[in-house]
Amino acid sequence: MVRRRLAVLALSGLAVLGMAAVPAAAQAEVRAGIGKGHDEPVIVGHRGAPGYRPEHTLASYELAYRQGVDWVDVDLVPTKDGQLVARHENEIGGTTNVADHPEFADRKTTKVIDGTSYTGWFTEDFTLAELKTLRAKERIPDLRPHNKIYDGRFEIATYQEVLDLTRELGRELRRELGTYPEIKHSTYFRKIGNPTEPKLVELIKRNGLDRKNAPVIVQSFEVSNLKELNRQLRVRLVQLTSASGAPADFVENGDPRTYADLVTPAGLKEIAGYADSLGPEKNQVIARDAAGNLGSPTALVTNAHNAGLPVVPYTFRNENNFLPLNLRSSADPAAWGNAFGEFEAFFAAGVDGVFADHPDTALEAAK
C-alpha cells in the first residue's frame, strides 16, 4: 500500500500547495512524495517489462502493471499518416519482422538521425495500417533468448492503445496507472515535417489527461520542446540526460552546451524552471571506475534535490552485460547478476525512483 500511494504521488510538482515556501533541498522530496512518511522509490516499467516480453508491446506493458508498477515508459515515434506508435526507435528492422515482408523490401533505406547514420526501415515511411501487418520480435535475443518464444505474436501498439490498456487494467486492479511517454528524436521529426509534439498534445487532451498530477508524465532528451510543452500542457515533464553528448536541439541551434552542462547546479536550476524532474543516465548518478566496477556517488542527486528536482535514473537490468563488473555473477553476459546490489547502491545514493526492465526485481529491491 505504501508503494502504491507513493507511485501515485510521485513527481507530483506540488507548487500549488505553496512549494515556494518549501526550502529548495526539500522541494524534490515533496514532489516525489517523500518526506510525508514514505521512503520507497517509484518504480517505472522501462518499455513495459522487456526482461520478459518483447519491448513496447501491449503484452509487455500489461505484465509490468500486473507485476505491481503503477507507471510504464512508452517511447513514441510517428507513422507516415500521423499516428504515434510505441517503439524505442523509428528504425524497426531490429524490433519487428519487417525484413520478412517482401512487399516492404524497397523501403529499406539509410537515414541520418541526430547525427548518426542508420540503415533499415523507418516508421515514418509506413502508414499505421501497414505497421499493423508486422509483428514485434525481441530486440536483444542473444541476451534474452527466452523472449524469442514470443517473436511474431504481438502487434506494434499505438499510444492510444497503451492508454486504453492502462485505463482498463487500472479499473481491474483498482489503482491508478500511468504512462511516461517519451518524445523520440524531436528535432529530426520536426525537420522532416512530421513533428511528434502536436500529436501528443492532441492525444493527451482528447483523453482528458491535461491536468496537474494526471497519470501521464512527458519525457524528452531535448530541451526546447519541453519548454514549449510547459506552455501548452499542465502535465508533468521530465528532462532526460545522458552521460555523454548533447541535446539534438542544442546541436541543431549551435548551442555549445552538453548534457554535462545541464546537470551542473546552474543547469539544474534552469531545468527546474520548465520541468518537474530529472531522468539521468544511471552512470551520472554513480559512475563506474576504470575497471568497470561500481564507483562512488556523484553530487548529482544532492544538486538536483537542491534545485527541487526528483531524480529517477535509467536503465536497470538484471543481465550481467548491463551490470558493473563487481556485481556480475559470471562471464555469461545473459546470466543474471547481483541486480539487488546495484539497486541498493542507488537507493542509498538517494534516487527517488528507477526505470527497470525487470519491474518485479526492482519492486522487490525497493521493499
C-alpha positions in Angstrom: 0.0 0.0 0.0 2.9 2.4 0.8 4.4 1.8 -2.7 1.1 2.4 -4.4 0.5 5.6 -2.6 4.0 6.8 -3.4 3.7 5.9 -7.1 0.5 8.0 -7.4 2.1 10.9 -5.6 5.4 10.5 -7.4 6.9 13.6 -9.1 3.7 15.5 -8.3 5.1 19.0 -8.6 3.0 20.4 -5.7 3.8 24.1 -6.4 0.1 24.9 -6.0 0.4 23.9 -2.3 3.0 26.6 -1.5 6.1 25.0 -3.0 7.8 28.4 -3.0 7.7 28.4 0.8 9.5 25.0 1.0 13.3 25.0 1.2 14.9 24.1 -2.1 16.5 21.0 -0.7 13.1 19.7 0.4 11.2 20.5 -2.8 12.3 17.3 -4.5 11.1 15.3 -1.6 7.7 16.9 -1.7 7.4 16.5 -5.5 8.4 12.8 -5.2 6.0 12.1 -2.4 8.7 11.6 0.2 9.1 13.5 3.4 5.5 12.5 4.3 6.1 9.2 5.9 7.0 7.4 2.6 10.5 6.3 1.8 10.1 3.9 -1.1 11.2 4.8 -4.6 9.0 4.9 -7.6 9.5 2.0 -10.0 8.8 2.6 -13.7 8.5 -0.3 -16.1 11.0 0.6 -18.7 9.3 -0.1 -22.1 7.0 -2.3 -20.0 8.6 -5.5 -18.8 11.1 -6.2 -21.6 13.0 -8.6 -19.5 10.1 -11.0 -20.0 8.3 -9.9 -23.2 9.4 -8.0 -26.4 9.6 -4.4 -25.5 6.9 -1.8 -26.2 4.2 -4.4 -26.8 0.8 -4.4 -25.0 1.9 -7.7 -23.5 5.0 -6.1 -22.1 3.0 -3.2 -20.6 0.3 -5.4 -19.1 2.9 -7.7 -17.4 4.6 -4.7 -15.9 1.4 -3.4 -14.4 0.4 -6.9 -13.2 3.9 -7.2 -11.5 3.0 -4.2 -9.5 4.3 -1.0 -11.0 2.0 2.0 -11.5 4.0 3.6 -14.3 5.3 2.4 -17.6 7.7 4.1 -20.0 6.4 4.5 -23.6 8.8 5.7 -26.3 6.9 7.4 -29.2 7.6 7.8 -32.9 5.2 8.9 -35.7 3.9 7.0 -38.7 3.6 8.4 -42.2 -0.1 9.1 -41.6 0.5 10.9 -38.3 -0.2 8.2 -35.7 2.0 7.7 -32.6 3.3 4.2 -32.1 5.3 2.7 -29.2 8.9 1.9 -30.5 12.2 2.7 -28.9 13.5 3.9 -32.3 11.8 4.8 -35.6 14.1 2.2 -37.2 12.2 -1.0 -36.8 14.4 -3.6 -38.5 15.7 -4.8 -35.1 12.3 -5.0 -33.3 9.9 -6.3 -35.9 9.7 -8.8 -38.7 9.6 -6.2 -41.4 12.6 -7.8 -43.2 10.4 -10.9 -43.7 7.9 -8.9 -45.7 8.9 -8.7 -49.4 6.3 -6.1 -50.1 8.3 -3.7 -48.0 11.8 -4.6 -49.3 12.1 -1.4 -51.3 11.6 0.8 -48.2 14.9 -0.2 -46.7 17.0 2.9 -46.7 19.7 4.9 -44.9 19.0 8.0 -42.9 21.0 10.3 -40.6 19.1 10.9 -37.4 20.6 13.2 -34.7 24.0 12.9 -36.4 24.1 9.1 -36.6 23.6 7.0 -39.8 21.1 4.2 -39.7 20.1 1.7 -42.3 16.8 -0.1 -42.1 13.1 0.5 -42.2 11.5 3.6 -40.5 8.1 4.2 -39.0 7.7 7.5 -40.8 7.7 5.6 -44.2 4.8 3.4 -43.2 1.1 4.0 -42.5 -0.3 2.6 -39.3 -2.3 0.0 -41.3 1.0 -1.2 -42.9 2.7 -1.3 -39.5 -0.1 -3.3 -38.1 0.7 -6.1 -40.6 4.1 -6.5 -38.8 4.8 -8.3 -35.6 7.3 -7.5 -32.8 10.4 -9.5 -32.0 13.0 -9.5 -29.2 15.5 -6.7 -29.7 18.4 -8.4 -27.9 17.9 -12.1 -28.5 21.5 -13.1 -27.5 20.9 -11.7 -24.0 17.2 -12.6 -23.7 16.8 -15.8 -25.7 13.7 -16.8 -23.6 11.9 -13.9 -25.1 12.3 -15.2 -28.6 9.4 -17.6 -28.0 7.1 -14.5 -28.3 8.5 -13.3 -31.6 5.7 -12.9 -34.1 2.9 -12.8 -31.6 2.3 -9.1 -30.8 1.4 -6.1 -33.0 3.0 -2.7 -32.9 0.9 -0.7 -30.4 -0.3 2.9 -30.7 0.0 5.2 -27.8 -3.8 5.3 -27.7 -3.9 1.6 -27.3 -1.5 1.8 -24.4 -3.7 4.4 -22.8 -6.7 2.3 -23.3 -4.9 -0.7 -21.7 -3.8 1.4 -18.8 -7.3 2.5 -18.1 -8.8 -1.0 -18.4 -6.2 -2.5 -16.1 -6.5 0.3 -13.7 -10.2 -0.5 -13.2 -9.4 -4.2 -12.9 -6.5 -3.8 -10.5 -8.3 -1.0 -8.6 -5.5 1.5 -8.7 -4.5 4.5 -10.8 -2.0 3.5 -13.5 0.0 5.9 -15.6 2.4 6.3 -18.5 5.7 8.1 -19.2 5.5 9.0 -22.9 9.0 9.9 -24.3 9.3 12.0 -27.4 12.0 10.5 -29.6 14.2 12.5 -32.0 12.1 15.7 -31.7 14.4 17.8 -33.9 14.6 15.1 -36.6 10.8 14.7 -36.9 10.2 18.4 -36.9 12.8 18.9 -39.7 11.0 16.3 -41.9 7.6 17.9 -41.3 6.2 15.2 -39.1 6.6 16.6 -35.6 5.6 14.4 -32.6 4.6 17.1 -30.1 1.3 18.3 -31.7 0.1 14.8 -32.0 1.0 14.0 -28.4 -0.7 17.2 -27.1 -3.8 16.3 -29.0 -3.9 12.8 -27.6 -3.3 14.0 -24.0 -6.2 16.5 -24.3 -8.5 14.1 -26.1 -8.0 11.5 -23.3 -8.8 14.1 -20.6 -5.2 14.0 -19.2 -4.2 17.6 -19.5 -4.3 18.4 -15.8 -2.0 18.7 -12.9 -0.9 15.4 -11.4 -2.6 13.4 -14.3 -1.3 9.9 -14.8 0.9 11.0 -17.6 4.5 12.4 -17.4 6.1 13.5 -20.7 9.9 13.0 -21.2 12.5 14.2 -23.7 16.2 14.3 -24.2 15.8 17.7 -25.9 15.1 21.0 -24.2 13.3 23.4 -26.4 10.4 21.0 -26.9 9.9 20.6 -23.2 10.0 24.3 -22.7 7.2 24.7 -25.3 5.2 21.8 -23.9 5.4 23.5 -20.5 3.5 26.4 -22.0 1.0 24.1 -23.8 0.2 21.4 -21.2 -0.4 21.1 -17.5 1.1 17.6 -17.1 4.4 16.9 -15.5 7.6 16.9 -17.6 10.9 15.1 -17.3 14.3 16.3 -18.6 16.3 13.3 -19.7 20.0 13.5 -19.8 22.9 11.3 -21.0 26.4 10.6 -19.6 27.8 11.8 -23.0 26.9 14.1 -25.9 24.4 17.0 -26.1 20.7 17.5 -26.8 20.0 17.3 -30.5 18.3 20.7 -30.5 21.3 22.3 -28.9 23.5 20.9 -31.7 21.0 22.0 -34.4 20.8 25.5 -33.0 24.5 26.0 -32.3 24.2 25.9 -28.5 27.6 24.7 -27.3 26.2 23.2 -24.0 26.3 19.5 -23.4 24.4 17.1 -21.1 27.2 17.6 -18.6 26.4 21.3 -18.6 22.7 20.6 -17.9 23.5 18.7 -14.7 25.6 21.4 -13.1 23.9 23.4 -10.4 23.2 26.2 -12.8 21.9 23.8 -15.4 19.6 22.1 -12.9 18.2 25.4 -11.8 17.3 26.1 -15.4 15.7 22.7 -15.8 13.6 23.3 -12.7 12.1 26.3 -14.4 10.3 24.2 -17.1 10.4 20.5 -15.9 9.3 18.7 -12.8 12.0 16.0 -12.5 15.3 14.7 -13.9 15.8 11.4 -15.7 19.6 10.9 -15.9 21.6 8.0 -17.3 22.5 6.0 -14.2 26.2 6.4 -14.7 25.7 10.1 -14.0 24.5 9.2 -10.5 27.1 6.6 -9.8 29.9 6.3 -12.3 32.0 3.2 -12.9 35.7 3.1 -12.3 38.3 2.3 -15.0 37.9 -1.4 -14.4 34.1 -1.2 -14.8 33.2 -1.6 -11.1 30.6 0.5 -9.5 32.2 3.6 -8.1 31.0 6.3 -5.6 28.0 8.5 -6.0 28.5 11.9 -7.7 26.9 15.1 -6.4 24.1 14.9 -8.9 21.3 13.7 -6.6 22.2 16.3 -4.0 22.4 19.1 -6.5 19.2 18.1 -8.2 17.3 17.9 -4.9 18.7 21.4 -4.0 17.1 22.6 -7.3 13.8 20.9 -6.3 14.1 18.1 -8.8 13.4 14.4 -8.1 15.9 12.1 -9.7 14.7 8.9 -11.5 17.6 7.3 -13.4 17.6 4.8 -16.2 18.0 1.9 -17.0 18.3 -1.0 -14.6 18.6 -4.5 -16.0 19.3 -7.9 -14.4 21.7 -9.3 -17.0 25.4 -9.4 -16.4 26.0 -7.5 -19.6 24.4 -4.4 -18.1 25.8 -4.7 -14.5 29.0 -3.3 -13.1 31.8 -5.8 -13.3 31.9 -6.3 -9.5 28.2 -7.3 -9.5 28.3 -9.8 -12.3 27.6 -13.5 -11.4 29.8 -15.0 -14.2 31.3 -14.3 -17.6 28.0 -15.2 -19.3 26.5 -11.9 -20.4 23.0 -13.2 -20.5 23.0 -14.7 -16.9 21.5 -12.6 -14.2 23.9 -11.0 -11.7 23.6 -9.1 -8.4 21.0 -6.6 -9.5 19.9 -6.2 -5.9 23.4 -4.9 -5.1 23.1 -2.2 -7.8 19.7 -1.2 -6.6 20.9 -1.0 -3.0 23.7 1.4 -4.0 21.4 3.7 -6.0 18.7 3.8 -3.3 21.4 4.6 -0.8 22.6 7.4 -3.1 19.1 9.0 -2.7 17.4 8.5 -6.0 13.7 8.9 -6.0 12.9 6.1 -8.4 14.3 3.9 -11.2 13.4 2.8 -14.7 13.8 -1.0 -14.8 13.5 -3.7 -17.4 12.6 -6.3 -14.8 9.9 -4.5 -12.7 9.4 -7.3 -10.3 13.1 -7.3 -9.3 13.0 -3.5 -8.8 9.9 -3.7 -6.7 11.4 -6.4 -4.5 14.6 -4.3 -4.1 12.5 -1.3 -3.1 10.8 -3.1 -0.2 
